[in-house]
Amino acid sequence: MFASAPPSNPIPSLFMRGRRNPLEKMFSPTSVAVVGASDRKGQVAGDIFRNLLLSPFGGAAYPINASRPHVHGVRAYPSISSIGQPVRS
C-alpha cells in the first residue's frame, strides 16, 4: 500500500508538450494504402480493404494491386507511388 499516491509516469508528458499524441497518426490516419488488396475472398489484404470501405473510416483508401484495374469497385493502383498524391497519416 502506498503512503501517498503512486508517482506519475513523466514519459508521456515529454512527448505531449504542445503536440498531438505520437500514436494518433497510426490510429487515426487520413488515408490508407492496402498493398495486395484483391476481390478474392479469404485474402487478408482484400478483407482489410473491404472492411475499410464498409467502416466509418472517412479517409481515402487506396487498393494497391498491379494485376487488377479495380478492387471492390475502387480504382486500383500498381504501386503506392502511382497514386499521384501522398498517402498521409
N, C-alpha and C positions, 0 to 999 in steps of 0.2 A: 504494500500500500504506500502511495506517495504521501509525503507530509504536505506537499503543495501540488499544484497542477504539474503534470509532466512537462519537460521542456519542449517547446515547439521546434519543428524542423525548419532551420533557416534556409535550406536549399531552395525550396520553391520561390521564396521571396527574392532570391538572387536572380532568378530567371524572369520574374514578373515585373520588375521595376519599370512601369510605364509601357509595357509591351503586352501583346497577346500571349496567351498560353502557347508554349512551343509545340504542343501536340495538336493544337487546333487545326493546323494545316492538314494533318493526317486524318483527323476525324471529321472535318467539315470542309472538304475540298470544293472548289468551284467548278472543276472539270476533272474527268477521269478518262484515261485511255485504257482499254482492256485488250491486251495483246493475246492473240489466239482466239478471239471471240468467233463463235460459229453458231449455226442454226441447229446443229446436231444435238439431240437430247443426250444428257449424261456427260457432256463435255464441260469441265469446270469453268473455263473462261466464258463459254457460251451461257452457262447458267448464271454466272456473275453479271454478265451484260444484261441478260433478260431481267434479272432482279433489279438492276439499276433502272431499267425502263419502267418497271412496274411499281417502283418505290417513289415516295415523295422527295427524291434526291434534289431536284430543282436545278442542278447544274448540267453542263454539257457532258454527254457520254459518247466517246468515240470508239467504235469497234476497229481493231487492227487485225486485218486478215488479208494476206497478199493473194489469196486464191479466190476470193468472193467479192462481187461488187456491192453486195448488201448483206447485212446480218440483222435478222429480226426486223426487216423493213427499213433499216437505217443504213445510209451510205457507209461502206467500209473503206478503210484506208490501208494501203500496203505497208506503211511504216508510220511511226509517230511523226517523223519529220515531214511526211507528205500531207499532214493535216493542214499546214499552212498558217497556223497560229499556235501560240504556246498553250500547252496543257498545264494549267496552273492549279495550285492549291490555294 
